[in-house]
Amino acid sequence: MRTFKRSQRIADQIKRDVSEILAEMLRDKSELMVTVSTVEVTDDLAQAKIFYTVLDDNAEKLKTVKEYFVRATAHIQAELARRLRIRRLPEISLHYDKSLVEGLRMTALIDKVMSEESHEED
């Protein structure tokens, strides 16, 4: 039987709940496609880092999302407290997750190198 740490179970629930909260908050802002990629909760449940990605993350759109989240963090925290109903809700912080973008960039670079090598062999 696999056992999961409580912090991981809470992280999974926070990910689901914050995804729903963001979908509701951004419903009128169709140009902002935000996805929660990962949530890391400390073992003592004091802090939760919420990592998000932005589809089509040009610099202007990313700046807009970051500014929006700075203003909305208290609302997200309050809504999360209402949904989770645990004794000690972790303090949340939102962080841009650039790993998806970096992965796509690396894939494009590899494809480019492979394409150049295949042209040299011809």
Residue, then its C-alpha position, 0 to 999 in steps of 0.5 A: m500500500r502506498t502512503f502519501k505525505r499529508s503535504q502532498r495530498i494538500a498540494d494536490q487539492i490546492k492545485r485542483d482548487v486554485s485551477e478552478i479559482l483561476a478559471e473563474m477569475l479569468r473567465d472574462k479575460s479570454e486572452l489570458m490562458v493560465t494553467v497551474s503546473t505544480v504546487e509545492v507545500t512545505d511539510d509543516l504546511a506553512q507555505a505553498k508555492i503555486f507555479y503557473t504557466v501562461l499560454d502564448d507567454n509574450a512579455e506583455k501578457l506575462k507582465t499582465v498576469k504577474e501584476y494581476f496575481v499580485r493584486a489577486t493573491a489575497h482573494i485566491q488565499a481567501e477562496l482557498a481557505r473557504r474551499l479547503r477547510i483545514r485548520r492551518l491554511p498554507e500561505i500561498s505565493l504564485h510563481y511563473d513556471k518557465s520550464l515549459v517554455e524552456g523545454l519548447r525552446m530546447t526542443a526547437l534548438i535540437d530540431k534546428v541542429m538536427s535539420e542543419e546536420s541532415h542538410e550537411e549530409d546531403 
